[in-house]
């Protein structure tokens, strides 16, 4: 039996929505002066650097964008990071029983993809 949290259920759609929003911002051109918006952070043992080029973005929108990106990456880190001892994948890997474990929808999707790829490639 699997328990799916409401928050993790929507993380994939939040990520896709954020990417679409960022792409729209980068592609918009209404003849105004373009301005770069840069931010960075760290996740899963590495760093990221994002630059959005387009119309000027006010400071509140900049803060929201950076917070959303960071939130999505933190959620993926919480589920799939092998660097985090308490991540879902780390707990799964340590489990040595045949008892059901609680898993999020995102984690189950990754496991299903892995099993599918294993089957298609003959291991």
Secondary structure, 3 states (H helix, E strand, C coil): CCCCCHHHHCHHHHHHHHHHHHHHHHHCCCCCCEEEEEEEEEECCEEEEEEEEEECCCHHHHHHHHHHHHHHHHHHHHHHCCCCCCCHHHHHHHCCCCCCCCCCHHHHHHHHHHHHHHHHCCC
